[in-house]
Amino acid sequence: MAEHKHGSMNIDVQEKAFAGFIKASTYVSVAAIGVLIFLAIFNS
């Protein structure tokens, strides 16, 4: 079995995917809060 050296793997793709996930989650959260505020203001 090959020796594994901790911290030697290239994780650029995983970091970009995680950053995209966080950005998408932030947009969805802001949109949901915006919808809730809109509903509260117009009392629907």
C-alpha positions, 0 to 999 in steps of 0.5 A, spaced: 500 500 500 502 506 498 504 511 503 500 517 505 502 523 507 498 528 511 496 534 507 499 533 500 492 532 497 490 537 492 483 540 494 482 546 490 476 543 487 473 541 493 475 548 496 471 552 490 465 547 491 465 549 498 465 556 497 460 555 491 455 552 496 456 557 502 455 562 497 448 559 494 446 558 501 447 565 503 443 567 497 437 562 499 437 565 506 437 572 504 431 571 499 427 567 504 428 572 509 426 577 504 420 573 502 418 573 510 419 580 511 415 582 504 409 577 507 410 581 514 409 588 511 403 586 506 400 582 512 398 576 507 
